[in-house]
Amino acid sequence: MNSPVKIKHILCPTDLSSRSQLTLNFASEIAARLSAKITASHFSETGWFTSEVKVEIERSMIDVIKGDRNGSSPEFDIAVSQASYDTSRDILALADELDVDLIVMKARKGVFSALHYGSLVERIIRGSQVPVLLVPTRFLDLNSWSDTIDFHEVLFDYDFSEATDRLFPVAMTLTEGFNAHLHLLAVLEPPAAESVEAAHTLMSLSMVRSSTQQKLNQLIGEQMNSAFESQATVAWGRHADTVLTYADGHKIDLICTTLPPAYFYYEKLYCAYLGQLLQSANCPILALRSV
């Protein structure tokens, strides 16, 4: 049985832009809510990185983490250093060194921005061993420094993969930590082959849907002793469209999903689905790649 896991340490890289700093602000709220430590990191790409500049950068991050939280600021640390030739490698190496449980970072919307092949977000997602909480610019632009981040309705896009089994306990932790309502959604995409007989297709789809619903119900049953409420749904349709429609209809505050393993064509694998979510979702997205 999957059980919630303790999120002890969160890493939040920032490029010091207003959106990135707002992401750090929200990450700090999450850390405080979960009683977790947060490390804010910045890798300077300038050639004149001095001790004075470092102190100024550290102060800007400390001010955001402390914020105005009525004494509820989380335990924190600051990491500022010169960037190497690959900032994603710097961030992932720091995540491994600190043994963090979660990475939080902003993500520009759209297929050809945050998740185009070779982008920072794509490289972090592809290389991270822990879940990455992506805060889309769409969400950041709808919220301000006076707003707080809260998860009331959490959607878990369940596909019964190995990565799903690893991500689910983290989603449960966030659900319980925010006293949220958990939604389990299994999306079954219609078969593309048009040559299959209609009656046979309908029967096969019905059997698959029934089997999937049973598995989801079993998973819900295993969590009956948990403090949070949950519900399971099986839906037909295109993956991203179905998830977004469900999220909009149920006022979802957090989407949890996994990505297929990156075998060859990274751009197709990472942009087609997650890129669509980043383009249209009004909430953060918790993502984990399959190995």
Secondary structure as GFF3:
##gff-version 3
##sequence-region A 1 291
A	DSSP	beta_strand	9	13	.	.	.	ID=ss1
A	DSSP	alpha_helix	18	34	.	.	.	ID=ss2
A	DSSP	beta_strand	37	44	.	.	.	ID=ss3
A	DSSP	alpha_helix	51	66	.	.	.	ID=ss4
A	DSSP	beta_strand	76	82	.	.	.	ID=ss5
A	DSSP	alpha_helix	87	98	.	.	.	ID=ss6
A	DSSP	beta_strand	102	107	.	.	.	ID=ss7
A	DSSP	alpha_helix	120	127	.	.	.	ID=ss8
A	DSSP	beta_strand	132	136	.	.	.	ID=ss9
A	DSSP	alpha_helix	137	142	.	.	.	ID=ss10
A	DSSP	beta_strand	153	157	.	.	.	ID=ss11
A	DSSP	alpha_helix	162	177	.	.	.	ID=ss12
A	DSSP	beta_strand	181	188	.	.	.	ID=ss13
A	DSSP	alpha_helix	198	222	.	.	.	ID=ss14
A	DSSP	beta_strand	230	236	.	.	.	ID=ss15
A	DSSP	alpha_helix	239	249	.	.	.	ID=ss16
A	DSSP	beta_strand	254	259	.	.	.	ID=ss17
A	DSSP	alpha_helix	266	270	.	.	.	ID=ss18
A	DSSP	pi_helix	271	275	.	.	.	ID=ss19
A	DSSP	alpha_helix	276	280	.	.	.	ID=ss20
A	DSSP	beta_strand	285	289	.	.	.	ID=ss21
###
